[in-house]
């Protein structure tokens, strides 16, 4: 009698590790409705589809993972491979670049990027073949746990004193974001970092102002643009000096266009609603249901019922404005990427992109 694991995910992990793709698909496909919100489930199923050349199925799975866990490395690698298979190598290159911005030391991603970039005939990549399969995600080899265990033992033998040194070396090796380091406060600005005239909403000490400025720089250098913009706004709304605010505004010009996969910091509706001006210009990603949809020559506007995508809890309602036409199906949950625009004690969203859940 065949043994069946009590937990299908445990059985799936076993098949995934052994790369038994047909068996893995047979096990997981019927369970898709049950594990709809399990990112790991769709990573395994999408990888199996990809290795079985079901490109459409793989694409759907990896996109589902994105909506659940936008930083999932295996799903992003799989999605990039799908884009190459579909003849969209330019989009795959952009995806690899965005992954490297978050983790410049990812050698596998860098190899994949170089392979796609330097292929003599990019259109040939859309066909199947051994070279293309090198772009596919794979489970780690079984030697990895032993290697990790050996590394832990070695570090333990060498002593805990080496750990801080290792972290310092890693931090020092990280590449700096071009231009950020050049924006500094001179001696005069450091000696008098507060002193704005007129009204302000946040009161800072000299130490607070200097620490907030340095925090914004560090966040920008780490490509955490949205969190950095919050710190910039904190300075602009405070009693920080005009010179410090000008330098903060210079930092804000380095903010990149947001995307669904390059936003490590996400702010909730409650955060923004409590202090809209602090989040002015900051990008957010919120799920919900669209209502009161209007399409005109100027674009599309609708109300987003934030948090009501599963029709369980309504966090709030916010107006969304898009400068382009959107075809939103009625009563279908969506995820909206937009920038906050504060106005008169309230706010609305300036839409960047929308996708269905």
C-alpha positions, 0 to 999 in steps of 0.5 A, spaced: 500 500 500 502 506 497 504 511 503 501 518 503 503 523 507 498 526 512 500 533 510 500 534 502 505 540 503 510 535 506 509 530 501 510 536 495 517 538 498 519 531 498 517 530 491 520 537 489 527 536 492 527 529 488 525 533 482 519 529 480 515 534 476 509 530 474 508 527 480 508 533 484 503 536 479 499 530 480 499 532 487 498 539 487 493 541 482 487 538 485 489 542 492 490 549 488 483 552 491 485 549 498 492 553 498 490 559 494 494 563 499 500 559 500 506 562 497 511 556 497 505 551 494 505 555 488 513 556 488 513 548 487 507 548 482 510 553 478 517 550 478 514 543 476 510 546 470 516 550 468 520 544 467 514 540 464 514 546 459 507 548 461 509 556 460 502 558 461 501 554 468 508 556 470 506 564 469 500 564 473 503 560 479 509 565 479 504 571 478 500 568 484 506 568 488 508 575 487 501 577 490 503 573 496 510 574 497 513 580 492 520 578 494 520 571 493 527 569 489 525 562 486 518 565 484 522 571 481 527 567 477 522 562 475 518 568 472 524 571 468 525 564 465 518 564 463 519 571 460 525 569 456 520 563 454 515 568 451 520 571 447 520 577 452 527 577 454 527 585 455 522 584 460 526 578 463 533 583 463 529 588 467 527 583 472 534 580 473 536 588 474 531 589 479 533 583 483 540 585 483 539 592 486 536 588 492 541 583 492 548 585 488 551 579 491 546 574 488 551 570 483 546 566 480 542 572 478 548 575 475 550 569 471 542 569 468 543 576 466 549 575 463 547 569 459 540 573 456 544 579 455 550 576 451 546 571 447 547 572 440 540 571 438 535 573 443 529 570 439 532 563 439 532 563 447 524 562 446 525 555 444 526 549 449 533 547 450 538 545 455 541 552 455 535 555 457 533 550 462 539 553 466 535 559 467 530 555 471 529 555 478 531 548 482 531 545 489 537 546 493 542 540 492 542 535 498 549 537 500 547 544 502 544 542 509 551 539 510 555 545 508 551 549 512 552 545 518 559 545 517 560 552 516 556 553 523 561 548 526 567 552 524 564 559 526 563 556 533 570 553 533 573 560 531 569 563 536 564 569 537 569 574 536 569 573 529 562 574 527 562 582 528 568 582 524 564 578 518 558 583 519 563 589 518 566 586 512 559 584 509 557 591 510 563 594 507 563 590 501 556 593 499 556 597 493 554 605 495 548 608 491 551 613 486 550 620 488 547 619 495 554 619 499 555 626 496 549 629 499 552 631 506 551 637 511 557 642 512 559 644 519 555 650 519 549 645 518 551 640 523 552 645 528 545 649 527 540 643 524 534 646 527 531 653 527 525 653 521 521 660 522 513 659 521 509 653 523 511 646 523 507 639 525 513 636 528 518 638 533 525 636 533 531 636 537 538 638 534 540 630 535 533 628 532 534 632 526 541 630 524 539 622 526 533 623 521 537 626 515 542 620 516 537 615 516 534 618 510 541 617 507 542 610 509 535 608 507 536 611 500 543 607 500 539 601 501 534 602 496 529 602 501 526 609 497 519 609 500 521 608 507 527 614 506 521 618 503 517 618 510 524 620 513 525 626 508 517 628 509 519 628 517 524 633 516 520 637 511 514 638 516 519 639 522 523 645 525 529 643 521 533 648 518 532 651 511 538 648 509 537 641 512 530 641 508 534 643 502 539 637 502 533 632 504 529 635 498 535 633 494 535 626 497 528 625 495 530 626 487 533 619 487 527 616 489 525 610 483 519 609 480 516 604 484 514 597 482 510 591 485 517 587 486 522 593 488 518 595 495 521 592 501 517 597 505 510 597 505 505 602 509 498 600 511 492 604 510 492 606 518 499 609 517 497 613 512 490 615 514 493 617 521 498 622 518 497 623 510 502 629 510 508 624 512 506 619 507 506 625 501 509 622 495 510 615 498 508 609 494 503 604 497 501 597 495 494 596 497 489 590 496 481 591 495 475 592 491 474 597 486 467 601 486 464 607 483 469 606 477 469 612 472 473 612 465 474 619 461 478 622 456 483 624 462 483 617 465 480 613 470 478 614 477 475 609 482 474 608 490 478 603 493 475 599 498 482 597 502 482 591 505 476 588 502 479 584 497 476 578 501 470 581 503 471 580 510 474 587 513 474 594 510 480 598 512 477 604 509 475 607 502 480 612 498 479 615 492 484 613 486 486 617 480 489 614 474 492 618 468 491 612 463 485 608 462 483 602 466 479 596 465 477 594 471 472 588 472 466 589 477 466 585 484 473 583 482 479 584 487 485 588 485 492 590 488 493 597 487 500 600 486 500 608 487 503 614 490 500 618 496 497 625 495 496 629 501 491 634 501 487 638 506 488 633 511 486 627 507 489 624 501 488 620 495 492 615 491 495 617 484 495 610 481 501 607 478 499 600 476 493 595 478 493 588 477 487 583 479 488 578 484 
